[in-house]
Amino acid sequence: MCWVRDDASEDAFDVRCQFVLDDFVRMRLYRKQATEFQWLADNASVPNVQRRYRVIARHYSELADREGQADKTRMARRLEQLRLKRQEAAAQADSVARRFVIVCTASRVPRI
């Protein structure tokens, strides 16, 4: 999401935020369209037209649901990438700390 930053540049960060916002706007638009077509179906007097509007409303609802699922999948994947980066950074920091301790203790060993 937008508040998650890694070593990306400002422009890349802004683009990523824009994509997230676009996804939410698209989901909201699909939900709104579904609601509108459902309202049209409820108010149509011809049964054939009612069925068509309901099919279109279901279509928009399905699009919104799938967009939401895709967003959750993308976020889970991104969180996993960030978790792995944190683990790598922690392992690297631990390795540097161990080398530092070894160097410090080696320099204290009395020479014969």
N, CA, C and O atoms as a printed pandas DataFrame, in Angstrom:
     atom_number atom_name residue_name chain_id  residue_number  x_coord  y_coord  z_coord
0              1         N          MET        A               1    0.833   -1.172    0.000
1              2        CA          MET        A               1    0.000    0.000    0.000
2              3         C          MET        A               1    0.879    1.236    0.000
3              4         O          MET        A               1    2.104    1.123   -0.030
4              5         N          CYS        A               2    0.290    2.378    0.032
5              6        CA          CYS        A               2    1.029    3.621   -0.141
6              7         C          CYS        A               2    2.002    3.898    0.987
7              8         O          CYS        A               2    3.049    4.495    0.738
8              9         N          TRP        A               3    1.713    3.495    2.211
9             10        CA          TRP        A               3    2.595    3.855    3.305
10            11         C          TRP        A               3    3.811    2.940    3.371
11            12         O          TRP        A               3    4.749    3.233    4.112
12            13         N          VAL        A               4    3.823    1.841    2.619
13            14        CA          VAL        A               4    4.938    0.898    2.624
14            15         C          VAL        A               4    5.976    1.381    1.632
15            16         O          VAL        A               4    5.694    1.518    0.441
16            17         N          ARG        A               5    7.184    1.642    2.125
17            18        CA          ARG        A               5    8.240    2.129    1.240
18            19         C          ARG        A               5    9.442    1.225    1.356
19            20         O          ARG        A               5    9.773    0.728    2.433
20            21         N          ASP        A               6   10.079    1.027    0.241
21            22        CA          ASP        A               6   11.356    0.333    0.254
22            23         C          ASP        A               6   12.372    1.273   -0.379
23            24         O          ASP        A               6   12.234    2.488   -0.235
24            25         N          ASP        A               7   13.357    0.779   -1.055
25            26        CA          ASP        A               7   14.409    1.613   -1.621
26            27         C          ASP        A               7   14.017    2.215   -2.963
27            28         O          ASP        A               7   14.895    2.570   -3.750
28            29         N          ALA        A               8   12.749    2.338   -3.241
29            30        CA          ALA        A               8   12.287    2.880   -4.524
30            31         C          ALA        A               8   12.408    4.393   -4.527
31            32         O          ALA        A               8   12.450    5.030   -3.474
32            33         N          SER        A               9   12.465    4.958   -5.720
33            34        CA          SER        A               9   12.536    6.417   -5.849
34            35         C          SER        A               9   11.167    7.010   -5.568
35            36         O          SER        A               9   10.170    6.294   -5.484
36            37         N          GLU        A              10   11.132    8.337   -5.424
37            38        CA          GLU        A              10    9.865    9.044   -5.178
38            39         C          GLU        A              10    8.862    8.793   -6.296
39            40         O          GLU        A              10    7.687    8.541   -6.032
40            41         N          ASP        A              11    9.322    8.861   -7.544
41            42        CA          ASP        A              11    8.413    8.688   -8.684
42            43         C          ASP        A              11    7.803    7.293   -8.688
43            44         O          ASP        A              11    6.600    7.146   -8.904
44            45         N          ALA        A              12    8.605    6.281   -8.456
45            46        CA          ALA        A              12    8.088    4.912   -8.428
46            47         C          ALA        A              12    7.101    4.746   -7.288
47            48         O          ALA        A              12    6.096    4.051   -7.431
48            49         N          PHE        A              13    7.383    5.381   -6.155
49            50        CA          PHE        A              13    6.484    5.322   -5.005
50            51         C          PHE        A              13    5.141    5.954   -5.348
51            52         O          PHE        A              13    4.089    5.398   -5.032
52            53         N          ASP        A              14    5.178    7.119   -5.996
53            54        CA          ASP        A              14    3.945    7.800   -6.387
54            55         C          ASP        A              14    3.133    6.973   -7.373
55            56         O          ASP        A              14    1.908    6.911   -7.270
56            57         N          VAL        A              15    3.805    6.337   -8.326
57            58        CA          VAL        A              15    3.110    5.512   -9.311
58            59         C          VAL        A              15    2.443    4.330   -8.624
59            60         O          VAL        A              15    1.299    3.997   -8.936
60            61         N          ARG        A              16    3.146    3.691   -7.692
61            62        CA          ARG        A              16    2.587    2.539   -6.975
62            63         C          ARG        A              16    1.356    2.969   -6.186
63            64         O          ARG        A              16    0.360    2.247   -6.157
64            65         N          CYS        A              17    1.411    4.131   -5.549
65            66        CA          CYS        A              17    0.260    4.649   -4.802
66            67         C          CYS        A              17   -0.912    4.904   -5.739
67            68         O          CYS        A              17   -2.060    4.607   -5.411
68            69         N          GLN        A              18   -0.609    5.458   -6.908
69            70        CA          GLN        A              18   -1.667    5.752   -7.871
70            71         C          GLN        A              18   -2.362    4.469   -8.311
71            72         O          GLN        A              18   -3.583    4.452   -8.468
72            73         N          PHE        A              19   -1.594    3.388   -8.515
73            74        CA          PHE        A              19   -2.198    2.118   -8.915
74            75         C          PHE        A              19   -3.120    1.580   -7.830
75            76         O          PHE        A              19   -4.194    1.058   -8.130
76            77         N          VAL        A              20   -2.712    1.704   -6.584
77            78        CA          VAL        A              20   -3.546    1.240   -5.470
78            79         C          VAL        A              20   -4.839    2.046   -5.432
79            80         O          VAL        A              20   -5.921    1.485   -5.257
80            81         N          LEU        A              21   -4.726    3.350   -5.594
81            82        CA          LEU        A              21   -5.919    4.200   -5.594
82            83         C          LEU        A              21   -6.820    3.867   -6.773
83            84         O          LEU        A              21   -8.042    3.830   -6.632
84            85         N          ASP        A              22   -6.225    3.625   -7.933
85            86        CA          ASP        A              22   -7.012    3.244   -9.111
86            87         C          ASP        A              22   -7.798    1.964   -8.851
87            88         O          ASP        A              22   -8.957    1.850   -9.251
88            89         N          ASP        A              23   -7.170    1.004   -8.184
89            90        CA          ASP        A              23   -7.849   -0.260   -7.874
90            91         C          ASP        A              23   -9.078   -0.013   -6.999
91            92         O          ASP        A              23  -10.148   -0.567   -7.254
92            93         N          PHE        A              24   -8.922    0.820   -5.969
93            94        CA          PHE        A              24  -10.051    1.098   -5.082
94            95         C          PHE        A              24  -11.154    1.863   -5.801
95            96         O          PHE        A              24  -12.338    1.598   -5.594
96            97         N          VAL        A              25  -10.769    2.800   -6.634
97            98        CA          VAL        A              25  -11.764    3.559   -7.398
98            99         C          VAL        A              25  -12.513    2.626   -8.340
99           100         O          VAL        A              25  -13.730    2.735   -8.482
100          101         N          ARG        A              26  -11.802    1.718   -8.977
101          102        CA          ARG        A              26  -12.434    0.770   -9.897
102          103         C          ARG        A              26  -13.419   -0.134   -9.162
103          104         O          ARG        A              26  -14.523   -0.381   -9.649
104          105         N          MET        A              27  -13.018   -0.631   -7.982
105          106        CA          MET        A              27  -13.929   -1.474   -7.202
106          107         C          MET        A              27  -15.188   -0.696   -6.807
107          108         O          MET        A              27  -16.301   -1.214   -6.904
108          109         N          ARG        A              28  -15.003    0.543   -6.365
109          110        CA          ARG        A              28  -16.138    1.376   -5.970
110          111         C          ARG        A              28  -17.063    1.640   -7.162
111          112         O          ARG        A              28  -18.286    1.613   -7.023
112          113         N          LEU        A              29  -16.473    1.893   -8.328
113          114        CA          LEU        A              29  -17.264    2.131   -9.540
114          115         C          LEU        A              29  -18.077    0.891   -9.905
115          116         O          LEU        A              29  -19.252    0.999  -10.256
116          117         N          TYR        A              30  -17.454   -0.284   -9.823
117          118        CA          TYR        A              30  -18.183   -1.524  -10.125
118          119         C          TYR        A              30  -19.355   -1.717   -9.174
119          120         O          TYR        A              30  -20.448   -2.095   -9.597
120          121         N          ARG        A              31  -19.130   -1.460   -7.893
121          122        CA          ARG        A              31  -20.219   -1.598   -6.911
122          123         C          ARG        A              31  -21.350   -0.612   -7.213
123          124         O          ARG        A              31  -22.528   -0.960   -7.138
124          125         N          LYS        A              32  -20.975    0.611   -7.553
125          126        CA          LYS        A              32  -21.980    1.619   -7.868
126          127         C          LYS        A              32  -22.781    1.209   -9.101
127          128         O          LYS        A              32  -24.006    1.334   -9.118
128          129         N          GLN        A              33  -22.098    0.722  -10.123
129          130        CA          GLN        A              33  -22.781    0.285  -11.339
130          131         C          GLN        A              33  -23.730   -0.884  -11.034
131          132         O          GLN        A              33  -24.849   -0.932  -11.546
132          133         N          ALA        A              34  -23.280   -1.809  -10.209
133          134        CA          ALA        A              34  -24.131   -2.943   -9.834
134          135         C          ALA        A              34  -25.394   -2.450   -9.142
135          136         O          ALA        A              34  -26.495   -2.919   -9.433
136          137         N          THR        A              35  -25.232   -1.510   -8.233
137          138        CA          THR        A              35  -26.383   -0.955   -7.519
138          139         C          THR        A              35  -27.341   -0.248   -8.472
139          140         O          THR        A              35  -28.559   -0.395   -8.362
140          141         N          GLU        A              36  -26.793    0.509   -9.394
141          142        CA          GLU        A              36  -27.641    1.223  -10.347
142          143         C          GLU        A              36  -28.431    0.253  -11.238
143          144         O          GLU        A              36  -29.624    0.450  -11.473
144          145         N          PHE        A              37  -27.765   -0.780  -11.724
145          146        CA          PHE        A              37  -28.467   -1.738  -12.582
146          147         C          PHE        A              37  -29.484   -2.557  -11.790
147          148         O          PHE        A              37  -30.524   -2.941  -12.325
148          149         N          GLN        A              38  -29.192   -2.820  -10.535
149          150        CA          GLN        A              38  -30.171   -3.517   -9.701
150          151         C          GLN        A              38  -31.403   -2.630   -9.502
151          152         O          GLN        A              38  -32.533   -3.116   -9.539
152          153         N          TRP        A              39  -31.182   -1.334   -9.293
153          154        CA          TRP        A              39  -32.293   -0.392   -9.151
154          155         C          TRP        A              39  -33.115   -0.347  -10.445
155          156         O          TRP        A              39  -34.345   -0.338  -10.404
156          157         N          LEU        A              40  -32.427   -0.320  -11.589
157          158        CA          LEU        A              40  -33.132   -0.326  -12.872
158          159         C          LEU        A              40  -33.966   -1.591  -13.042
159          160         O          LEU        A              40  -35.092   -1.545  -13.537
160          161         N          ALA        A              41  -33.398   -2.717  -12.626
161          162        CA          ALA        A              41  -34.131   -3.983  -12.729
162          163         C          ALA        A              41  -35.367   -3.955  -11.841
163          164         O          ALA        A              41  -36.439   -4.404  -12.247
164          165         N          ASP        A              42  -35.218   -3.430  -10.638
165          166        CA          ASP        A              42  -36.349   -3.361   -9.714
166          167         C          ASP        A              42  -37.456   -2.448  -10.234
167          168         O          ASP        A              42  -38.627   -2.647   -9.912
168          169         N          ASN        A              43  -37.095   -1.455  -11.031
169          170        CA          ASN        A              43  -38.075   -0.479  -11.499
170          171         C          ASN        A              43  -38.518   -0.686  -12.949
171          172         O          ASN        A              43  -39.352    0.065  -13.455
172          173         N          ALA        A              44  -37.976   -1.676  -13.602
173          174        CA          ALA        A              44  -38.385   -1.942  -14.993
174          175         C          ALA        A              44  -39.728   -2.682  -14.983
175          176         O          ALA        A              44  -39.995   -3.498  -14.101
176          177         N          SER        A              45  -40.547   -2.386  -15.957
177          178        CA          SER        A              45  -41.876   -3.011  -16.006
178          179         C          SER        A              45  -41.900   -4.248  -16.896
179          180         O          SER        A              45  -42.812   -5.068  -16.786
180          181         N          VAL        A              46  -40.917   -4.395  -17.770
181          182        CA          VAL        A              46  -40.877   -5.531  -18.690
182          183         C          VAL        A              46  -39.969   -6.618  -18.095
183          184         O          VAL        A              46  -38.808   -6.340  -17.796
184          185         N          PRO        A              47  -40.471   -7.844  -17.918
185          186        CA          PRO        A              47  -39.678   -8.912  -17.300
186          187         C          PRO        A              47  -38.352   -9.193  -18.028
187          188         O          PRO        A              47  -37.339   -9.455  -17.379
188          189         N          ASN        A              48  -38.353   -9.141  -19.339
189          190        CA          ASN        A              48  -37.122   -9.369  -20.098
190          191         C          ASN        A              48  -36.056   -8.326  -19.753
191          192         O          ASN        A              48  -34.878   -8.651  -19.601
192          193         N          VAL        A              49  -36.480   -7.099  -19.635
193          194        CA          VAL        A              49  -35.571   -5.998  -19.300
194          195         C          VAL        A              49  -35.074   -6.167  -17.863
195          196         O          VAL        A              49  -33.901   -5.931  -17.575
196          197         N          GLN        A              50  -35.966   -6.574  -16.974
197          198        CA          GLN        A              50  -35.561   -6.817  -15.581
198          199         C          GLN        A              50  -34.442   -7.852  -15.519
199          200         O          GLN        A              50  -33.446   -7.662  -14.821
200          201         N          ARG        A              51  -34.620   -8.966  -16.266
201          202        CA          ARG        A              51  -33.602  -10.021  -16.275
202          203         C          ARG        A              51  -32.272   -9.500  -16.812
203          204         O          ARG        A              51  -31.219   -9.793  -16.246
204          205         N          ARG        A              52  -32.311   -8.747  -17.874
205          206        CA          ARG        A              52  -31.073   -8.217  -18.458
206          207         C          ARG        A              52  -30.357   -7.302  -17.468
207          208         O          ARG        A              52  -29.141   -7.390  -17.297
208          209         N          TYR        A              53  -31.117   -6.431  -16.825
209          210        CA          TYR        A              53  -30.501   -5.535  -15.843
210          211         C          TYR        A              53  -29.913   -6.316  -14.667
211          212         O          TYR        A              53  -28.845   -5.968  -14.162
212          213         N          ARG        A              54  -30.594   -7.349  -14.240
213          214        CA          ARG        A              54  -30.068   -8.160  -13.129
214          215         C          ARG        A              54  -28.787   -8.897  -13.534
215          216         O          ARG        A              54  -27.861   -9.031  -12.734
216          217         N          VAL        A              55  -28.745   -9.366  -14.769
217          218        CA          VAL        A              55  -27.521  -10.023  -15.260
218          219         C          VAL        A              55  -26.362   -9.028  -15.272
219          220         O          VAL        A              55  -25.248   -9.351  -14.861
220          221         N          ILE        A              56  -26.635   -7.831  -15.743
221          222        CA          ILE        A              56  -25.592   -6.794  -15.772
222          223         C          ILE        A              56  -25.170   -6.433  -14.347
223          224         O          ILE        A              56  -23.981   -6.254  -14.085
224          225         N          ALA        A              57  -26.121   -6.327  -13.432
225          226        CA          ALA        A              57  -25.798   -6.019  -12.028
226          227         C          ALA        A              57  -24.923   -7.109  -11.428
227          228         O          ALA        A              57  -23.953   -6.811  -10.731
228          229         N          ARG        A              58  -25.259   -8.389  -11.695
229          230        CA          ARG        A              58  -24.426   -9.500  -11.200
230          231         C          ARG        A              58  -23.029   -9.436  -11.801
231          232         O          ARG        A              58  -22.041   -9.720  -11.124
232          233         N          HIS        A              59  -22.951   -9.066  -13.063
233          234        CA          HIS        A              59  -21.659   -8.955  -13.730
234          235         C          HIS        A              59  -20.783   -7.915  -13.020
235          236         O          HIS        A              59  -19.616   -8.183  -12.734
236          237         N          TYR        A              60  -21.331   -6.750  -12.738
237          238        CA          TYR        A              60  -20.563   -5.710  -12.052
238          239         C          TYR        A              60  -20.202   -6.123  -10.625
239          240         O          TYR        A              60  -19.113   -5.808  -10.146
240          241         N          SER        A              61  -21.091   -6.812   -9.958
241          242        CA          SER        A              61  -20.774   -7.307   -8.606
242          243         C          SER        A              61  -19.618   -8.295   -8.652
243          244         O          SER        A              61  -18.720   -8.259   -7.811
244          245         N          GLU        A              62  -19.652   -9.177   -9.644
245          246        CA          GLU        A              62  -18.565  -10.152   -9.804
246          247         C          GLU        A              62  -17.242   -9.445  -10.112
247          248         O          GLU        A              62  -16.196   -9.827   -9.588
248          249         N          LEU        A              63  -17.288   -8.431  -10.950
249          250        CA          LEU        A              63  -16.063   -7.673  -11.241
250          251         C          LEU        A              63  -15.499   -7.039   -9.969
251          252         O          LEU        A              63  -14.292   -7.083   -9.733
252          253         N          ALA        A              64  -16.364   -6.458   -9.162
253          254        CA          ALA        A              64  -15.913   -5.834   -7.910
254          255         C          ALA        A              64  -15.318   -6.881   -6.969
255          256         O          ALA        A              64  -14.285   -6.639   -6.344
256          257         N          ASP        A              65  -15.965   -8.039   -6.867
257          258        CA          ASP        A              65  -15.451   -9.109   -6.007
258          259         C          ASP        A              65  -14.083   -9.586   -6.474
259          260         O          ASP        A              65  -13.169   -9.762   -5.668
260          261         N          ARG        A              66  -13.948   -9.790   -7.765
261          262        CA          ARG        A              66  -12.660  -10.262   -8.299
262          263         C          ARG        A              66  -11.564   -9.221   -8.154
263          264         O          ARG        A              66  -10.409   -9.557   -7.893
264          265         N          GLU        A              67  -11.924   -7.973   -8.322
265          266        CA          GLU        A              67  -10.950   -6.894   -8.130
266          267         C          GLU        A              67  -10.475   -6.880   -6.675
267          268         O          GLU        A              67   -9.290   -6.686   -6.405
268          269         N          GLY        A              68  -11.404   -7.087   -5.746
269          270        CA          GLY        A              68  -11.037   -7.150   -4.333
270          271         C          GLY        A              68  -10.142   -8.335   -4.026
271          272         O          GLY        A              68   -9.178   -8.206   -3.271
272          273         N          GLN        A              69  -10.449   -9.487   -4.603
273          274        CA          GLN        A              69   -9.605  -10.672   -4.404
274          275         C          GLN        A              69   -8.211  -10.455   -4.981
275          276         O          GLN        A              69   -7.212  -10.828   -4.365
276          277         N          ALA        A              70   -8.146   -9.851   -6.168
277          278        CA          ALA        A              70   -6.852   -9.587   -6.795
278          279         C          ALA        A              70   -6.035   -8.619   -5.941
279          280         O          ALA        A              70   -4.820   -8.770   -5.814
280          281         N          ASP        A              71   -6.702   -7.629   -5.358
281          282        CA          ASP        A              71   -6.015   -6.669   -4.498
282          283         C          ASP        A              71   -5.453   -7.360   -3.264
283          284         O          ASP        A              71   -4.320   -7.095   -2.864
284          285         N          LYS        A              72   -6.240   -8.243   -2.661
285          286        CA          LYS        A              72   -5.761   -8.982   -1.481
286          287         C          LYS        A              72   -4.564   -9.862   -1.845
287          288         O          LYS        A              72   -3.611   -9.968   -1.074
288          289         N          THR        A              73   -4.617  -10.485   -3.009
289          290        CA          THR        A              73   -3.508  -11.330   -3.451
290          291         C          THR        A              73   -2.254  -10.498   -3.670
291          292         O          THR        A              73   -1.165  -10.889   -3.249
292          293         N          ARG        A              74   -2.401   -9.348   -4.330
293          294        CA          ARG        A              74   -1.245   -8.473   -4.558
294          295         C          ARG        A              74   -0.656   -7.999   -3.238
295          296         O          ARG        A              74    0.564   -7.976   -3.077
296          297         N          MET        A              75   -1.510   -7.620   -2.293
297          298        CA          MET        A              75   -1.017   -7.144   -1.003
298          299         C          MET        A              75   -0.313   -8.262   -0.230
299          300         O          MET        A              75    0.719   -8.027    0.398
300          301         N          ALA        A              76   -0.860   -9.459   -0.274
301          302        CA          ALA        A              76   -0.229  -10.589    0.421
302          303         C          ALA        A              76    1.144  -10.875   -0.184
303          304         O          ALA        A              76    2.107  -11.138    0.536
304          305         N          ARG        A              77    1.223  -10.823   -1.499
305          306        CA          ARG        A              77    2.504  -11.051   -2.175
306          307         C          ARG        A              77    3.512   -9.968   -1.794
307          308         O          ARG        A              77    4.678  -10.263   -1.534
308          309         N          ARG        A              78    3.061   -8.722   -1.763
309          310        CA          ARG        A              78    3.956   -7.609   -1.423
310          311         C          ARG        A              78    4.410   -7.707    0.038
311          312         O          ARG        A              78    5.578   -7.469    0.342
312          313         N          LEU        A              79    3.502   -8.053    0.927
313          314        CA          LEU        A              79    3.878   -8.210    2.331
314          315         C          LEU        A              79    4.892   -9.332    2.515
315          316         O          LEU        A              79    5.803   -9.223    3.336
316          317         N          GLU        A              80    4.734  -10.398    1.759
317          318        CA          GLU        A              80    5.698  -11.505    1.818
318          319         C          GLU        A              80    7.073  -11.046    1.324
319          320         O          GLU        A              80    8.092  -11.405    1.914
320          321         N          GLN        A              81    7.107  -10.265    0.257
321          322        CA          GLN        A              81    8.380   -9.732   -0.240
322          323         C          GLN        A              81    9.042   -8.858    0.819
323          324         O          GLN        A              81   10.246   -8.964    1.052
324          325         N          LEU        A              82    8.262   -8.003    1.455
325          326        CA          LEU        A              82    8.817   -7.131    2.492
326          327         C          LEU        A              82    9.307   -7.933    3.691
327          328         O          LEU        A              82   10.331   -7.598    4.287
328          329         N          ARG        A              83    8.584   -8.987    4.046
329          330        CA          ARG        A              83    9.015   -9.845    5.164
330          331         C          ARG        A              83   10.356  -10.492    4.848
331          332         O          ARG        A              83   11.242  -10.543    5.701
332          333         N          LEU        A              84   10.503  -10.988    3.613
333          334        CA          LEU        A              84   11.768  -11.610    3.214
334          335         C          LEU        A              84   12.908  -10.596    3.206
335          336         O          LEU        A              84   14.028  -10.918    3.601
336          337         N          LYS        A              85   12.628   -9.367    2.756
337          338        CA          LYS        A              85   13.663   -8.325    2.783
338          339         C          LYS        A              85   14.097   -8.025    4.211
339          340         O          LYS        A              85   15.285   -7.858    4.487
340          341         N          ARG        A              86   13.116   -7.959    5.125
341          342        CA          ARG        A              86   13.458   -7.708    6.532
342          343         C          ARG        A              86   14.314   -8.837    7.082
343          344         O          ARG        A              86   15.274   -8.584    7.811
344          345         N          GLN        A              87   13.984  -10.070    6.747
345          346        CA          GLN        A              87   14.772  -11.209    7.226
346          347         C          GLN        A              87   16.190  -11.155    6.678
347          348         O          GLN        A              87   17.154  -11.408    7.402
348          349         N          GLU        A              88   16.314  -10.823    5.389
349          350        CA          GLU        A              88   17.646  -10.722    4.788
350          351         C          GLU        A              88   18.460   -9.612    5.453
351          352         O          GLU        A              88   19.644   -9.790    5.739
352          353         N          ALA        A              89   17.826   -8.479    5.695
353          354        CA          ALA        A              89   18.524   -7.362    6.335
354          355         C          ALA        A              89   18.941   -7.727    7.751
355          356         O          ALA        A              89   20.043   -7.385    8.180
356          357         N          ALA        A              90   18.072   -8.419    8.481
357          358        CA          ALA        A              90   18.407   -8.834    9.844
358          359         C          ALA        A              90   19.557   -9.840    9.829
359          360         O          ALA        A              90   20.454   -9.773   10.670
360          361         N          ALA        A              91   19.530  -10.765    8.882
361          362        CA          ALA        A              91   20.610  -11.755    8.787
362          363         C          ALA        A              91   21.927  -11.071    8.431
363          364         O          ALA        A              91   22.981  -11.423    8.962
364          365         N          GLN        A              92   21.862  -10.108    7.544
365          366        CA          GLN        A              92   23.077   -9.384    7.161
366          367         C          GLN        A              92   23.607   -8.574    8.343
367          368         O          GLN        A              92   24.813   -8.554    8.585
368          369         N          ALA        A              93   22.726   -7.913    9.074
369          370        CA          ALA        A              93   23.145   -7.132   10.238
370          371         C          ALA        A              93   23.745   -8.047   11.302
371          372         O          ALA        A              93   24.727   -7.684   11.949
372          373         N          ASP        A              94   23.164   -9.221   11.483
373          374        CA          ASP        A              94   23.686  -10.189   12.443
374          375         C          ASP        A              94   25.076  -10.655   12.023
375          376         O          ASP        A              94   25.972  -10.798   12.855
376          377         N          SER        A              95   25.241  -10.889   10.731
377          378        CA          SER        A              95   26.533  -11.324   10.214
378          379         C          SER        A              95   27.596  -10.247   10.434
379          380         O          SER        A              95   28.716  -10.556   10.842
380          381         N          VAL        A              96   27.253   -8.998   10.166
381          382        CA          VAL        A              96   28.190   -7.887   10.377
382          383         C          VAL        A              96   28.527   -7.764   11.853
383          384         O          VAL        A              96   29.686   -7.547   12.206
384          385         N          ALA        A              97   27.536   -7.898   12.713
385          386        CA          ALA        A              97   27.773   -7.802   14.156
386          387         C          ALA        A              97   28.696   -8.917   14.626
387          388         O          ALA        A              97   29.580   -8.683   15.451
388          389         N          ARG        A              98   28.502  -10.114   14.116
389          390        CA          ARG        A              98   29.371  -11.236   14.509
390          391         C          ARG        A              98   30.808  -11.002   14.049
391          392         O          ARG        A              98   31.753  -11.267   14.792
392          393         N          ARG        A              99   30.972  -10.503   12.820
393          394        CA          ARG        A              99   32.323  -10.212   12.328
394          395         C          ARG        A              99   32.975   -9.140   13.191
395          396         O          ARG        A              99   34.169   -9.211   13.480
396          397         N          PHE        A             100   32.190   -8.147   13.604
397          398        CA          PHE        A             100   32.718   -7.082   14.447
398          399         C          PHE        A             100   33.188   -7.646   15.786
399          400         O          PHE        A             100   34.263   -7.294   16.272
400          401         N          VAL        A             101   32.378   -8.522   16.378
401          402        CA          VAL        A             101   32.740   -9.130   17.659
402          403         C          VAL        A             101   34.001   -9.960   17.498
403          404         O          VAL        A             101   34.874   -9.901   18.363
404          405         N          ILE        A             102   34.132  -10.728   16.428
405          406        CA          ILE        A             102   35.306  -11.566   16.193
406          407         C          ILE        A             102   36.539  -10.687   16.032
407          408         O          ILE        A             102   37.592  -10.990   16.594
408          409         N          VAL        A             103   36.421   -9.604   15.272
409          410        CA          VAL        A             103   37.553   -8.694   15.073
410          411         C          VAL        A             103   37.950   -8.048   16.389
411          412         O          VAL        A             103   39.138   -7.935   16.691
412          413         N          CYS        A             104   36.967   -7.624   17.174
413          414        CA          CYS        A             104   37.261   -6.974   18.457
414          415         C          CYS        A             104   37.920   -7.947   19.420
415          416         O          CYS        A             104   38.885   -7.588   20.095
416          417         N          THR        A             105   37.425   -9.147   19.493
417          418        CA          THR        A             105   38.026  -10.111   20.418
418          419         C          THR        A             105   39.368  -10.582   19.910
419          420         O          THR        A             105   40.246  -10.885   20.718
420          421         N          ALA        A             106   39.564  -10.655   18.620
421          422        CA          ALA        A             106   40.856  -11.069   18.067
422          423         C          ALA        A             106   41.921  -10.003   18.331
423          424         O          ALA        A             106   43.092  -10.338   18.510
424          425         N          SER        A             107   41.541   -8.752   18.356
425          426        CA          SER        A             107   42.507   -7.693   18.592
426          427         C          SER        A             107   42.916   -7.617   20.055
427          428         O          SER        A             107   43.932   -6.996   20.367
428          429         N          ARG        A             108   42.171   -8.220   20.950
429          430        CA          ARG        A             108   42.499   -8.229   22.373
430          431         C          ARG        A             108   43.367   -9.424   22.781
431          432         O          ARG        A             108   43.862   -9.478   23.906
432          433         N          VAL        A             109   43.544  -10.352   21.892
433          434        CA          VAL        A             109   44.340  -11.541   22.214
434          435         C          VAL        A             109   45.805  -11.114   22.374
435          436         O          VAL        A             109   46.378  -10.481   21.487
436          437         N          PRO        A             110   46.388  -11.463   23.495
437          438        CA          PRO        A             110   47.796  -11.058   23.708
438          439         C          PRO        A             110   48.718  -11.774   22.719
439          440         O          PRO        A             110   48.528  -12.949   22.405
440          441         N          ARG        A             111   49.690  -11.056   22.251
441          442        CA          ARG        A             111   50.653  -11.631   21.293
442          443         C          ARG        A             111   51.817  -12.222   22.071
443          444         O          ARG        A             111   52.273  -11.665   23.070
444          445         N          ILE        A             112   52.272  -13.343   21.593
445          446        CA          ILE        A             112   53.388  -14.031   22.274
446          447         C          ILE        A             112   54.661  -13.802   21.504
447          448         O          ILE        A             112   55.719  -14.291   21.901
